[in-house]
């Protein structure tokens, strides 16, 4: 599980692009959070973003 910041570094997209994909229904928004309330992305979600890029 990775935070949004870590995902942006892995896939080379900005935070806004990832959030717009989720808003448009092109990607699944994560439901898990860490103890600080940050959204956590599973490996399968990261792979989906990486394929878009």
Buried (B, 14 or more C-beta within 10 A) or exposed (E): BBBBEBBBEBBEBEEEBBBEBBEEEEBEEBEEEEEEEBBBBBEEBBEBBEEEE
